[in-house]
């Protein structure tokens, strides 16, 4: 039998493909540059407006964050939640977490223990008010009296008598209400029950 060639056209073709794939990756690592430009805020007006609203928060402003996504969506939603919580804390606002989902309190606690606090910010643990039962009816009650329907945190503390929550009597007294949800029905319930009152305020 005649000896088989060590370097074949197929072997050379594989080397070319490997070089085409590896050279751009190595170039980006060495030069620390981006091949594709990061998206500009002006190209996404809704996200830009949302970020602008967060940037307008002042120190000590109470912000209610509803962690209303399912446990199966932790991978996607938790990353967004960390960025959001980081933004709120950067503004030195006061985040308050709650949920209308039974798994929400645990997911909110996981979020609080996972996000990175900015180095130049003094941060005290945000209160986790736990689970709000009742669905749409619970949201209607929350609108009228948050301290009545969620009187204690998960660890049994009464935070409504302490600043800045001592000035919050209704939901509209929060500087901002943010809902993290993966389900359109959950988001719709929040909008229908609380949207009109929040919009008027």
C-alpha angles and dihedrals in degrees: 000000000000114000116259117242114256095212111046130177088253090055092051091048090055091050091052092050091048091051092049090053099041102042096065091046093050091045092054092047094049099042096035091223133136119240091200120044118243114254114267120231092235089064090061105043096178094053090042092052091047092051090046090053091052091049089057092062115114131216112287096013109148113236121189114213117190112204098203104152125113122255090246090065097054093112094060103029100042093060090054090045092054092052091047094048090047091053092050093048091047088060088051090239121149113250119205119190131206139146144210089205120087091228092044100091092056092045090048091051090049089052092051093051095044106050121091116242114223111253096234095049127090105222130187120191112279114236117252107210094190130214126356110202127202103060111224092002090053090052090051089054091046089056092059101038124003093176090054098052096035104030099157140036123240090267092051100258122145104222100167093084092055128077133296093018093051087081094052111097099149135022091258089064090073112096090225138004116207124185121200105198137153095192123076092212091058092050091046091053091053092047095047096045102037107015100084094049093045091048092053092051 
